[in-house]
């Protein structure tokens, strides 16, 4: 109960305001973060594919700050619809060129062991790139060349998965999931994504690598857990 009270207090006070190694590089090394991840995950191409900014799903907040220092701001929200034991505190760590979201379940029992940590990574700066060399400003044609299994949808086109999720977020239609974070993706006319073949024992979550495009240029790159 103390954990729950603390988390809820943080919401009231602060809303206004890959297996990763504990020996993470210092903040001064952040410009090489993508290549560091590629080296670390080279034994498992699947892990490398769904890692950006030197981070993967499941990293801790400490891993994030070890790479990039303290964020410019944090935004807190409670996420979940099935009672307090299935709710979690999501911390949006907001930097000028990226946002990283970490989850902490309010239920501290063993039921959620291994399910806390980073669940979403968004980059908005062209100095970073994916393991396949895609960066902000690249074209849809380059994405298709590098990711043969990519799916591409027009903005607003429904697929009941990633394209729909992005549309709901951008159009502020995500309230049915008790989400109130104000997603700002800018202008979008296409959503492209690659879906992992792996499922985590994490509410059946599977990671996706997502590209938001406008006028055939990538404007956002996101790695996140997506429920199928």
C-alpha positions in Angstrom: 0.0 0.0 0.0 2.9 2.4 0.7 4.1 1.8 -2.9 0.7 2.6 -4.3 0.3 5.8 -2.2 3.8 6.9 -3.2 3.1 6.3 -6.9 -0.3 8.2 -6.7 1.4 11.1 -4.8 3.9 11.3 -7.6 1.1 11.7 -10.1 -0.4 14.6 -8.3 2.9 16.4 -7.7 4.7 15.7 -11.0 2.2 15.5 -13.8 2.6 19.3 -14.4 6.2 19.3 -14.5 17.7 -5.6 -23.1 18.6 -7.1 -20.9 20.6 -3.9 -20.3 23.8 -3.9 -18.5 24.2 -2.0 -15.2 27.6 -1.0 -16.7 25.9 1.2 -19.2 28.0 3.8 -21.0 28.1 7.3 -19.6 26.0 10.1 -20.9 29.0 11.4 -22.9 28.8 8.2 -25.0 25.2 8.7 -26.1 26.0 9.6 -29.7 27.2 6.1 -30.2 24.2 4.5 -28.5 22.8 2.8 -31.6 26.0 1.1 -32.5 26.6 0.0 -28.9 23.2 -1.7 -29.0 24.0 -3.4 -32.3 27.2 -4.8 -30.9 25.6 -6.0 -27.7 22.7 -7.7 -29.5 24.7 -9.1 -32.5 24.2 -12.6 -31.2 20.4 -12.2 -31.6 19.4 -10.2 -34.6 15.8 -10.2 -33.4 16.9 -8.3 -30.3 19.0 -5.9 -32.3 16.0 -5.2 -34.6 13.9 -3.9 -31.8 16.6 -1.8 -30.0 17.2 1.9 -30.6 19.1 4.6 -28.8 21.2 2.0 -27.1 18.1 0.7 -25.3 15.8 -2.3 -25.6 12.4 -3.2 -24.1 12.9 -4.2 -20.4 15.8 -1.8 -19.7 15.5 0.1 -16.4 15.2 3.8 -15.7 18.8 3.6 -14.4 20.0 2.3 -17.7 18.3 5.3 -19.4 19.9 7.9 -17.1 23.3 6.2 -17.3 23.2 6.8 -21.1 21.5 10.2 -21.3 21.5 11.8 -17.9 18.3 13.1 -16.2 15.5 13.9 -18.6 14.3 17.5 -19.2 11.0 16.5 -17.6 8.9 13.5 -16.5 5.2 12.8 -17.0 3.5 10.2 -14.8 0.3 8.3 -15.4 -1.5 5.3 -14.0 -2.3 2.8 -16.7 -4.7 -0.2 -16.5 -8.4 -1.0 -16.4 -8.7 -4.2 -14.3 -8.3 -3.0 -10.8 -5.3 -1.8 -8.9 -3.4 -5.1 -9.0 -3.2 -4.9 -12.8 -2.3 -1.2 -12.9 1.1 0.3 -13.4 2.9 3.6 -13.1 4.2 4.8 -16.5 7.0 7.3 -16.3 7.5 9.3 -19.5 11.2 10.4 -19.5 11.1 13.4 -21.9 14.3 14.7 -23.6 14.5 17.3 -26.4 15.1 14.6 -29.1 13.6 11.5 -27.6 11.0 10.1 -25.1 11.4 6.9 -23.2 8.6 5.3 -21.2 9.3 3.0 -18.2 6.6 0.9 -16.4 6.4 -0.1 -12.8 3.5 -2.3 -11.7 1.8 -1.3 -8.5 1.5 -4.9 -7.5 4.9 -5.8 -6.1 4.3 -9.5 -5.9 6.2 -12.0 -8.0 3.3 -12.0 -10.5 4.9 -9.2 -12.4 8.5 -10.1 -12.0 10.4 -9.3 -15.2 7.6 -7.1 -16.6 8.8 -3.7 -15.3 11.2 -1.4 -17.1 11.2 0.3 -20.5 8.2 -0.4 -22.7 8.5 2.3 -25.3 11.3 4.3 -26.9 10.7 7.2 -29.3 13.4 9.1 -31.2 13.0 12.4 -33.0 16.5 13.3 -34.1 18.4 12.3 -37.3 21.7 11.6 -35.5 20.4 8.3 -34.3 19.5 5.3 -36.5 18.1 1.8 -36.3 20.1 -1.3 -36.5 19.3 -1.4 -40.3 20.4 2.2 -40.8 17.1 4.0 -40.9 17.0 7.5 -39.4 14.8 10.6 -39.3 14.4 12.0 -42.8 14.7 8.7 -44.6 12.1 7.7 -47.2 9.4 4.9 -47.2 11.4 3.3 -50.1 14.5 3.0 -48.0 12.4 1.4 -45.2 11.0 -1.1 -47.6 14.5 -1.9 -48.9 15.8 -2.5 -45.4 12.8 -4.2 -43.9 11.2 -6.7 -46.4 8.4 -7.6 -44.0 7.4 -4.0 -43.3 3.7 -3.1 -43.3 2.7 0.4 -44.5 -0.7 2.1 -43.9 -2.1 5.5 -44.8 -2.8 7.6 -41.7 -6.3 6.8 -40.4 -6.4 3.4 -42.1 -7.4 0.8 -39.6 -5.5 -2.4 -39.0 -6.7 -3.0 -35.4 -3.0 -3.0 -34.4 -0.2 -0.5 -34.7 -1.7 1.8 -37.3 -4.9 2.1 -35.4 -3.0 2.6 -32.1 -1.0 5.5 -33.5 -4.2 7.1 -35.0 -6.0 6.8 -31.7 -3.1 8.4 -29.8 -2.6 11.2 -32.3 -6.3 12.0 -32.4 -6.7 11.7 -28.6 -8.9 8.6 -28.8 -7.0 6.5 -26.4 -9.0 7.3 -23.2 -10.6 3.9 -23.2 -7.2 2.6 -21.9 -7.1 5.2 -19.2 -4.3 6.9 -21.0 -4.1 10.7 -20.7 -0.5 11.4 -21.9 -0.7 14.1 -24.6 1.1 12.4 -27.5 2.4 14.9 -30.0 3.5 13.2 -33.2 3.2 16.2 -35.6 1.9 15.7 -39.1 1.5 12.1 -40.2 0.3 10.7 -43.6 1.8 7.1 -43.3 2.5 4.6 -40.6 5.0 1.8 -41.3 6.0 -1.0 -38.9 7.7 -4.3 -38.5 6.2 -6.7 -36.0 8.4 -9.2 -34.0 7.7 -12.9 -34.2 8.4 -13.1 -30.5 5.7 -12.8 -27.8 6.7 -11.8 -24.3 4.9 -13.3 -21.3 3.9 -9.7 -20.7 0.1 -9.5 -21.3 0.9 -11.2 -24.6 3.0 -8.2 -25.7 5.1 -8.3 -28.8 7.6 -5.5 -29.7 7.1 -3.4 -32.9 9.5 -1.1 -34.7 7.4 1.8 -36.0 8.1 4.6 -38.5 5.8 7.7 -38.7 6.1 9.5 -42.0 5.0 12.8 -43.6 5.5 13.6 -47.3 7.6 10.4 -47.6 10.0 11.4 -44.8 10.4 9.6 -41.5 9.5 12.0 -38.6 9.5 9.6 -35.7 10.9 6.1 -35.0 9.4 4.1 -32.1 10.0 0.8 -30.5 7.2 -0.3 -28.2 5.3 -3.2 -26.8 2.1 -3.8 -28.7 -0.7 -6.1 -27.6 -2.0 -8.4 -30.3 
